[in-house]
Amino acid sequence: MLKKRLLSFKYAFMGLGDLIRHQPNARIHLLATVLVLGAGFWVDLQPGEWALVALAISLVWAGEAFNTALEYLTDLVSPDFHPLAGKAKDAAAAAVLISAAGAVAIGLLVFIPHL
């Protein structure tokens, strides 16, 4: 039982590695994450502010991971162009856009008072 749980973490980290290696937008999210964390330490964010920043970062990363998973699955089941496959991919990309816009809004609300 414990071995299965540990393997699930291994697979999750493999998925994260794949995301960073193969998805250009994930690398942009990684850069943004590093910059935001650095800025948070620089302005000495308070625990509640860190919580909001962590929530925003995790939502963007989760959205990017779901988007990538849906893209991979769509490519598997519909290797040829199909309008519904395109709509599914577009909707998943929109979810990432929405979460990133929310993260920017949170970032502005948290960081502007410190500047």
Buried (B, 14 or more C-beta within 10 A) or exposed (E): EEEEEEEEEEEEEEEEEBBEEEBEBBEEBBEBBEEBBEBBEEBEBEEEBBEBBEEBBEBBBEBBBBBBEBBEEBEEEBEEEEEEBEEBBEEBBEBBEEBBEBBEEBBEEBBEEEE
